[in-house]
Amino acid sequence: MLAGIEGTKRDSITREIINALGQWPEIERKVFSQVHYQGKSVEAISRSLQLDAVEVHQILKRCDRRLHASLRDLRERGCETPQIPAIKTSRPAA
């Protein structure tokens, strides 16, 4: 049962990240995905996108702030204790 709850949380987080990224400007999506999903360095990204490395760092900071803000509500709900239904037993009451 807990594995199902964890899977649901992971799916919710993934959906929220995809939704958030879809609302960002293209340059932010490119930088974020190249760093986090393709494992590229800031220097490699700055060369490939013809941006200054400082600008790439600024974009990453902005992306991190935006993503954290987007996930804040989801994180807060995730901290709640999941409601697990009580198991009824056939034991007689004492």
C-alpha positions in Angstrom: 0.0 0.0 0.0 2.8 2.5 0.9 4.5 1.7 -2.4 1.4 2.8 -4.2 1.3 6.0 -2.2 4.9 6.8 -3.0 4.3 6.1 -6.7 1.4 8.5 -6.6 3.5 11.2 -5.0 6.2 10.7 -7.6 3.7 10.9 -10.4 2.2 14.1 -9.0 5.7 15.7 -8.7 6.6 14.6 -12.2 3.4 16.1 -13.6 3.9 19.3 -11.7 7.5 19.7 -13.0 6.4 19.1 -16.5 3.6 21.7 -16.1 5.9 24.2 -14.6 8.6 23.8 -17.3 5.9 24.2 -20.0 5.2 27.7 -18.7 8.8 28.9 -18.7 10.5 30.8 -21.5 12.3 28.5 -24.0 15.8 29.5 -22.9 15.0 28.6 -19.3 13.6 25.2 -20.4 16.7 24.5 -22.5 19.2 25.4 -19.7 17.3 23.6 -17.0 16.8 20.4 -19.0 20.4 20.4 -20.3 21.8 20.7 -16.7 19.3 18.4 -14.9 18.4 15.8 -17.6 21.4 15.8 -19.9 24.1 16.4 -17.3 25.8 19.2 -19.2 28.0 21.6 -17.4 27.3 25.3 -17.2 30.4 25.9 -19.4 29.1 23.5 -22.1 25.7 25.1 -22.1 27.1 28.6 -22.3 29.1 27.6 -25.3 26.3 25.8 -27.1 23.7 28.5 -26.4 26.2 31.3 -26.9 25.5 32.8 -23.4 27.9 34.0 -20.8 28.4 31.5 -18.0 27.2 34.0 -15.4 24.0 34.4 -17.3 23.5 30.6 -17.4 24.0 30.5 -13.6 21.4 33.3 -13.2 19.0 31.4 -15.3 19.5 28.3 -13.2 18.9 30.2 -10.0 15.7 31.7 -11.5 14.6 28.2 -12.6 15.2 26.7 -9.1 13.2 29.5 -7.4 10.4 29.1 -9.9 10.3 25.3 -9.6 10.4 25.4 -5.8 7.5 27.9 -5.8 5.5 25.6 -8.1 6.1 22.6 -6.0 5.5 24.3 -2.6 1.8 23.3 -2.3 2.5 19.8 -3.5 5.4 19.4 -0.9 3.2 20.7 1.9 0.4 18.2 1.0 3.1 15.5 0.8 4.1 16.1 4.4 0.7 15.1 5.6 0.3 11.6 7.0 -1.5 9.5 4.4 -4.9 8.3 5.5 -4.8 4.5 5.6 -8.2 2.9 6.2 -8.6 1.0 9.4 -8.7 -2.8 9.2 -11.8 -4.3 10.6 -11.3 -7.4 12.7 -13.9 -10.0 13.7 -12.7 -10.0 17.3 -15.4 -9.4 19.8 -15.3 -6.1 21.7 -13.8 -6.5 25.2 
